[in-house]
Amino acid sequence: MSMTKENTRLKSFKNKGRDHEEMRRRRTDEAVELRKSKRSEQILKRRNVAVDDDDYGSPLKESNRSAIPTSLREMWEKMSSPSPSIQLEGLQKARKVLSRERHPPVDAILDAGFVPKFVAFLKSDRDNLQYEAAWALTNVASGTSAHTNAVVEAGAVPALVRLLGVPNRKVAEQVVWALGNIAGDGPHLRDFVIKQNIIPALIGLLSPTIDVSFLRTIAWTFSNLCRNKNPSPPQEA
């Protein structure tokens, strides 16, 4: 028997007798890593919005982080305006700096107290403000666990879940993305999001005419609600 045929025969039996549970675990781990990799690419694209630093100033160039950089102060003042159009301008600028591909100034935004402001805009009756706020929170929650927890502690989750019922599908999709980022942080936040009745709300978004990209975002969020087996998701879910 030639060496080539012998190697082929050995390879064909390489899994024979191997523990089936181990093989299943490896396949699951590989699928999870693939899903995370693909979703990371999507998040990067979502964050990668062309922004000229000179337009808004660069908070990263500020040496004194205890003070609000001029650009952030301008955003804050605009978001505090009684005019919805000026509020939107400030909110969009904040969202855009958080959407930078490299080094988004998440810590500077947190230090300046922007997250509770974003959450307040979720409760606006204007869908453009809701959308921009949800996008900004999505980007904050895509950072470290500390960033994600800051979003949760500001009361974002109940406000986001309520927005799943809005008629504007653009807003709803962005909200689903934000909640998926939060739920994917770990079992504690996963269970917290589940307890806010997100599952019936997500199911309610499904329809035969749903946009494919929206459906994918919902499916990804469901997968995050099923992740982390130590501990497993609550039985009622």
Rosetta blueprint (number, residue, H / E / L):
1 M L
2 S L
3 M H
4 T H
5 K H
6 E H
7 N H
8 T H
9 R H
10 L H
11 K H
12 S H
13 F L
14 K L
15 N L
16 K L
17 G L
18 R L
19 D L
20 H H
21 E H
22 E H
23 M H
24 R H
25 R H
26 R H
27 R H
28 T H
29 D H
30 E H
31 A H
32 V H
33 E H
34 L H
35 R H
36 K H
37 S H
38 K H
39 R H
40 S H
41 E H
42 Q H
43 I H
44 L H
45 K H
46 R H
47 R H
48 N L
49 V L
50 A L
51 V L
52 D L
53 D H
54 D H
55 D H
56 Y H
57 G L
58 S L
59 P H
60 L H
61 K H
62 E L
63 S L
64 N L
65 R L
66 S L
67 A L
68 I L
69 P L
70 T H
71 S H
72 L H
73 R H
74 E H
75 M H
76 W H
77 E H
78 K H
79 M H
80 S L
81 S L
82 P L
83 S L
84 P H
85 S H
86 I H
87 Q H
88 L H
89 E H
90 G H
91 L H
92 Q H
93 K H
94 A H
95 R H
96 K H
97 V H
98 L H
99 S L
100 R L
101 E L
102 R L
103 H L
104 P L
105 P L
106 V H
107 D H
108 A H
109 I H
110 L H
111 D H
112 A L
113 G L
114 F H
115 V H
116 P H
117 K H
118 F H
119 V H
120 A H
121 F H
122 L H
123 K L
124 S L
125 D L
126 R L
127 D H
128 N H
129 L H
130 Q H
131 Y H
132 E H
133 A H
134 A H
135 W H
136 A H
137 L H
138 T H
139 N H
140 V H
141 A H
142 S L
143 G L
144 T L
145 S H
146 A H
147 H H
148 T H
149 N H
150 A H
151 V H
152 V H
153 E H
154 A L
155 G L
156 A H
157 V H
158 P H
159 A H
160 L H
161 V H
162 R H
163 L H
164 L L
165 G L
166 V L
167 P L
168 N L
169 R H
170 K H
171 V H
172 A H
173 E H
174 Q H
175 V H
176 V H
177 W H
178 A H
179 L H
180 G H
181 N H
182 I H
183 A H
184 G L
185 D L
186 G L
187 P H
188 H H
189 L H
190 R H
191 D H
192 F H
193 V H
194 I H
195 K H
196 Q L
197 N L
198 I H
199 I H
200 P H
201 A H
202 L H
203 I H
204 G H
205 L H
206 L L
207 S L
208 P L
209 T L
210 I L
211 D L
212 V H
213 S H
214 F H
215 L H
216 R H
217 T H
218 I H
219 A H
220 W H
221 T H
222 F H
223 S H
224 N H
225 L H
226 C L
227 R L
228 N L
229 K L
230 N L
231 P L
232 S L
233 P L
234 P L
235 Q L
236 E L
237 A L
